[in-house]
Amino acid sequence: MNKHFTFYDRVLLQNYIETNPRCSAIEVAEHIGKSRSAIYYELKNYTYVFLSSAVKFNGNNHKHSCPYLKKFPFCCNSCAKTKCSHRCREYDAYKAHDKARKLLVNSRVDTLHRQTTIEILDKTVSQLIIDGLSIGVSMNSVNRCDCSESTIRRYVNNGLLLARRHHLPNSMRFKVKREYNYSRKRINVKILYKRTYQDYLHYLSLNPKAKVVQIDSVIGKSSDKFALLTIFFLNSKFQLAIKYYRKNSDINSILLNLYYSSLRLGYKLFDVILTDNGTEFMKLPSIETDDQEAWRFKVFYCDPYRSCQKAECERNHGFIRRIFRKGKSFDAIPQEDFDVALSHINSYPRGSLSNRTPYELFTLEYDSIIPLSFNIDKIALNDLRLKSRT
């Protein structure tokens, strides 16, 4: 039985122990499909200790743990107490997944071997790089070099060699990639339950003809009040970009308006919505069903830091960034400018579509009146322009 936990497994685990306070390890193992030893290991090693509000308020950093933590599930997720004088322990799927990922990466780093390699590189390659030679030429100049060029470049950027980054030709022209901020707000695990990417794949296996759209938000400046909601139709690669006020209710109203306006024209544009873990999409499940509890569409979320799971939408954002550069405010740009830009993007032939345009395939799937109702026009190839207009 597989012992490694995916983010999907951790969501199931957290949800099960929170909704079933008196569950046993056997029940959890059967529900998730893991061994009991794997469940014990996960809960023992990937929980974290915190002080309750009562302890913080009283200024008493109690060092004794709650006696209930000696029993399964060894955490306070299912505890109904609002005030507690003990040190609490909680299991969080996001934090557990981050900790496990970092542990997996660090466990593959052989520090002793790396230190030996760094010493050898300093004696052979570093001085050549300092003298102005590129990494590739320096590697070819020595008798033997067991490292790849990308490894040596990473060592130089991290300051592990005598050669520094300013010794590399043209290095100052490029910025060092900043580490991703993993402390951003995330969607509650209860919302993710049965809406993860694995659930999405399972749903498509049962409904292969489902119409899928991938949605995301494109931000000009972080201080902007408005952003772009991009809606990417997976079958035709047709994309819409709608300016919205940066709050959850505005996104919901846009999608509902799009859904019902297409129904009035006799078409259902999408059955499934796939989006990322951004908190701007956390209220999408509230519009999955109508007042009669009938399904409008299904909503699923990608795993954390896995934008590749909706790569088609992300890749199409490259066209938008050609026209509207990153860092440029969207607040003063009218919706008409975005419609013109998307008309050019959707009229651009794609090799993956046999050199046809998303506009053509979208009008074949639906009536030609649909894109016109979005203010998207067909642009001749000679008139296409995919460059910044400023």
C-alpha positions in Angstrom: 0.0 0.0 0.0 1.3 3.4 -0.9 2.7 5.3 2.1 3.3 8.7 0.5 0.6 11.3 1.0 -0.5 13.6 -1.7 -2.3 16.9 -1.1 -5.5 15.1 -2.0 -4.9 12.5 0.7 -4.2 15.2 3.3 -7.4 17.1 2.4 -9.3 13.8 2.9 -7.5 13.1 6.2 -8.2 16.6 7.7 -11.8 16.6 6.6 -12.4 13.1 8.0 -10.9 13.7 11.5 -12.8 17.0 11.7 -16.2 15.7 10.7 -15.8 12.4 12.7 -14.6 13.2 16.2 -14.6 9.6 17.5 -13.1 8.0 14.4 -10.4 5.3 14.7 -7.2 4.8 12.8 -8.7 1.8 11.0 -11.7 3.9 9.8 -9.4 6.6 8.5 -7.1 4.2 6.8 -10.0 2.5 5.0 -11.4 5.9 4.0 -8.2 7.3 2.6 -6.7 4.0 1.3 -3.5 4.1 3.4 -2.1 1.8 6.0 -2.6 2.6 9.7 1.1 3.1 10.2 1.1 5.7 7.5 -1.8 7.5 9.2 0.0 7.4 12.5 3.2 8.7 11.0 1.4 11.5 9.2 -0.4 12.7 12.3 2.6 12.4 14.6 5.1 14.2 12.3 3.1 16.8 10.4 1.0 18.4 13.1 2.1 21.7 14.8 1.8 23.0 18.3 0.1 26.3 19.1 -1.2 28.2 22.1 -4.9 28.8 22.5 -6.3 32.2 22.8 -7.1 31.6 26.5 -3.4 30.8 27.3 -2.2 33.8 25.3 -4.6 36.2 27.0 -3.7 35.0 30.5 0.0 35.1 29.7 0.4 31.6 30.9 2.5 29.5 28.5 1.4 26.2 29.8 3.9 23.5 28.9 1.6 20.5 29.5 -0.3 19.0 26.6 -3.9 18.1 26.7 -4.4 14.4 27.9 -6.7 13.8 24.9 -3.7 14.3 22.6 -2.5 10.9 23.8 -5.4 9.3 21.9 -6.1 9.1 18.2 -6.1 11.4 16.2 -3.4 13.1 18.4 -4.6 16.6 17.4 -7.3 19.1 18.4 -9.0 19.4 15.0 -12.2 17.8 16.3 -12.1 19.4 19.7 -15.3 21.3 20.5 -13.8 23.4 23.3 -13.6 27.1 22.6 -11.3 27.8 25.6 -8.4 25.6 26.6 -5.5 26.0 29.1 -3.3 23.4 27.4 -0.9 23.5 24.5 -2.9 22.6 21.5 -1.9 20.6 18.4 -3.5 20.9 15.0 -3.2 19.1 11.7 -3.4 21.4 8.6 -3.3 19.9 5.1 -1.5 22.9 3.6 1.2 23.1 6.3 1.7 19.4 6.3 2.1 19.3 2.6 4.6 22.2 2.7 6.6 20.5 5.5 6.6 17.2 3.7 7.7 18.8 0.4 10.6 20.6 2.0 11.6 17.5 3.9 11.6 15.5 0.6 13.8 18.1 -1.1 16.2 18.4 1.7 16.6 14.6 2.1 17.9 14.4 -1.4 20.7 16.8 -0.7 23.9 15.0 0.2 25.8 17.7 2.1 29.0 15.8 2.5 29.2 15.0 -1.2 28.2 18.5 -2.1 31.0 20.0 0.1 33.5 17.8 -1.6 32.2 18.8 -5.0 32.4 22.5 -4.0 36.1 22.1 -3.0 36.9 20.5 -6.3 35.1 23.2 -8.3 36.9 25.9 -6.4 40.3 24.4 -7.3 39.4 23.9 -11.0 36.5 26.0 -12.3 36.1 29.0 -10.0 39.4 30.7 -11.0 38.5 30.4 -14.7 35.1 32.0 -14.0 36.7 34.8 -12.0 39.0 35.4 -15.0 36.0 36.1 -17.2 35.3 32.8 -18.8 31.8 31.5 -19.1 30.7 28.4 -17.1 30.6 26.2 -20.3 34.1 27.2 -21.4 35.4 26.7 -17.9 34.0 23.2 -17.7 35.5 22.3 -21.1 38.9 23.6 -19.9 39.3 21.2 -17.1 40.1 17.5 -17.5 37.0 16.3 -15.7 33.9 18.0 -14.4 31.1 15.8 -12.8 28.7 18.7 -12.4 26.3 20.1 -15.0 26.4 23.7 -16.1 23.1 24.4 -14.3 24.4 23.0 -11.1 27.6 25.2 -11.2 25.4 28.2 -12.0 23.2 27.5 -9.0 26.2 27.1 -6.7 27.5 30.5 -8.0 24.1 32.2 -7.5 23.9 30.8 -3.9 27.4 32.0 -3.0 28.8 28.5 -2.4 31.9 29.0 -4.7 34.7 31.5 -4.7 33.4 32.7 -8.0 30.4 35.0 -7.5 27.5 36.0 -9.6 29.1 39.3 -10.7 31.9 37.3 -12.3 29.5 35.7 -14.8 29.2 37.5 -18.2 25.9 39.3 -18.6 24.7 38.1 -15.2 23.8 41.6 -13.9 21.3 41.9 -16.8 19.1 39.4 -15.2 17.4 39.4 -11.8 17.7 36.5 -9.4 14.3 34.8 -9.1 12.8 35.6 -5.7 11.6 32.8 -3.5 7.9 32.2 -3.8 5.8 33.6 -0.9 4.2 30.5 0.6 2.4 32.4 3.5 -0.4 33.8 1.4 -4.1 33.1 2.3 -5.5 29.8 1.2 -8.9 28.3 0.6 -10.4 26.4 3.6 -9.9 22.6 3.4 -13.7 22.1 3.9 -14.3 23.9 0.6 -11.6 21.8 -1.1 -13.2 18.5 0.0 -14.4 16.7 -3.1 -13.2 19.6 -5.2 -9.5 18.8 -5.6 -7.7 18.2 -8.9 -7.9 14.5 -8.4 -11.7 14.8 -8.0 -11.6 16.8 -11.2 -9.8 14.0 -13.1 -12.2 11.5 -11.7 -15.2 13.5 -12.7 -13.9 13.9 -16.3 -13.3 10.1 -16.5 -17.0 9.6 -15.7 -18.1 12.6 -17.9 -15.7 12.7 -20.8 -17.9 15.1 -22.8 -18.1 17.7 -20.1 -17.4 21.3 -21.2 -14.5 22.6 -19.2 -13.4 26.2 -18.6 -10.3 27.3 -16.7 -10.6 30.6 -14.9 -7.9 32.8 -13.3 -7.2 36.4 -12.5 -4.6 38.7 -14.0 -3.5 41.6 -11.9 -1.9 44.8 -13.2 -0.6 46.3 -9.9 -1.0 44.8 -6.5 -2.6 48.1 -5.4 -5.2 48.1 -8.1 -8.9 48.0 -7.2 -9.7 46.2 -10.5 -8.3 43.0 -12.1 -9.0 40.8 -15.1 -11.1 37.6 -14.8 -9.9 35.3 -17.6 -12.2 32.5 -18.8 -10.5 29.9 -21.0 -12.6 27.4 -23.0 -10.5 24.2 -23.1 -11.9 22.7 -26.3 -11.3 25.7 -28.6 -8.7 27.7 -26.6 -11.1 30.7 -26.8 -10.5 33.1 -24.0 -12.4 36.0 -22.4 -11.0 38.8 -20.2 -13.5 40.6 -18.1 -12.6 43.5 -15.8 -13.9 43.1 -12.3 -13.8 44.7 -8.9 -11.5 42.6 -6.7 -14.0 40.8 -4.5 -15.6 37.4 -4.5 -19.2 38.5 -5.2 -18.2 40.3 -8.4 -16.6 37.1 -9.8 -19.7 35.1 -9.0 -22.1 37.6 -10.6 -19.9 37.6 -13.8 -20.0 33.9 -14.1 -23.7 33.6 -13.4 -24.4 36.4 -16.0 -22.3 34.5 -18.5 -24.0 31.2 -17.7 -27.6 32.5 -18.0 -27.0 34.8 -21.0 -25.7 31.7 -23.0 -28.7 29.7 -21.8 -31.1 32.3 -23.2 -29.3 31.9 -26.6 -29.9 28.2 -26.4 -26.4 27.0 -25.4 -24.7 25.8 -22.2 -21.1 27.1 -22.3 -19.6 25.1 -19.5 -20.3 22.2 -17.1 -17.0 22.4 -15.2 -14.9 25.2 -13.8 -11.3 24.6 -12.9 -9.4 27.3 -11.0 -6.5 27.8 -8.7 -6.3 28.1 -4.9 -6.7 31.9 -4.8 -9.0 33.2 -2.2 -10.8 35.3 -4.8 -12.5 32.0 -5.9 -13.4 30.7 -2.5 -17.1 31.5 -2.9 -17.6 29.8 -6.2 -19.1 26.6 -4.6 -22.0 28.8 -3.5 -23.2 29.2 -7.1 -22.8 25.5 -8.1 -26.5 24.9 -7.6 -29.6 27.0 -8.2 -32.5 27.6 -5.8 -34.0 24.2 -6.6 -30.6 22.5 -5.7 -30.1 21.6 -9.3 -26.5 21.6 -10.6 -25.5 24.5 -12.7 -21.8 23.4 -13.0 -19.1 21.8 -10.9 -16.2 23.7 -9.4 -12.7 22.2 -8.8 -9.5 23.6 -7.5 -5.9 22.9 -8.6 -3.4 21.8 -6.0 -1.2 24.4 -4.2 1.6 25.8 -6.4 0.6 23.7 -9.3 -0.4 26.2 -12.0 0.6 23.5 -14.5 -2.6 21.8 -13.8 -4.4 24.5 -15.8 -1.4 25.2 -18.1 -3.5 26.1 -21.1 -5.0 29.1 -19.4 -1.7 30.2 -17.9 0.1 29.9 -21.3 -2.6 32.0 -22.9 -1.9 34.8 -20.3 1.4 35.3 -22.2 -0.6 36.8 -25.1 -2.3 39.2 -22.6 1.0 40.2 -21.1 2.4 41.0 -24.5 -0.3 43.7 -24.8 -0.7 44.8 -21.2 2.7 44.7 -19.5 3.1 43.4 -16.0 3.1 46.2 -13.5 0.8 48.4 -15.5 -2.4 49.5 -13.7 -5.7 48.2 -15.1 -7.9 50.7 -13.2 -7.9 53.3 -15.9 -8.2 50.9 -18.8 -11.8 50.5 -20.1 -13.3 47.1 -20.9 -13.5 48.0 -24.6 -9.6 47.9 -24.8 -9.6 44.4 -23.3 -12.2 43.3 -25.8 -10.1 44.5 -28.7 -7.0 42.8 -27.3 -8.8 39.5 -26.9 -10.2 39.8 -30.4 -6.7 39.8 -31.7 -5.6 37.0 -29.4 -8.5 34.8 -30.3 -7.9 35.4 -34.0 -4.3 34.3 -33.8 -3.7 30.9 -35.5 -2.4 28.1 -33.3 -0.3 25.1 -34.4 -2.0 22.9 -31.8 -5.3 23.7 -33.6 -4.0 22.8 -37.0 -3.3 26.5 -37.7 -6.9 27.4 -37.1 -7.9 30.2 -34.7 -9.7 29.8 -31.4 -12.4 32.1 -32.8 -13.1 29.7 -35.7 -13.3 26.6 -33.4 -15.5 28.4 -30.9 -18.0 29.6 -33.6 -18.0 26.0 -34.9 -18.9 24.7 -31.5 -21.4 27.4 -30.8 -23.3 29.9 -33.0 -21.4 32.9 -34.3 -23.7 35.2 -32.3 -22.0 34.0 -29.1 -18.6 35.7 -29.5 -20.3 38.8 -30.8 -22.3 39.0 -27.6 -19.0 39.1 -25.8 -17.8 42.0 -28.1 -15.2 39.7 -29.6 -14.7 40.2 -33.3 -12.7 38.2 -35.9 -9.5 40.0 -37.0 -7.9 39.3 -40.3 -4.4 37.8 -40.2 -2.8 40.9 -41.8 -4.4 43.2 -39.2 -3.3 41.2 -36.1 -1.3 43.1 -33.5 0.0 41.4 -30.4 2.2 44.1 -29.0 1.8 46.7 -26.2 -0.2 49.7 -27.3 1.7 52.1 -25.1 
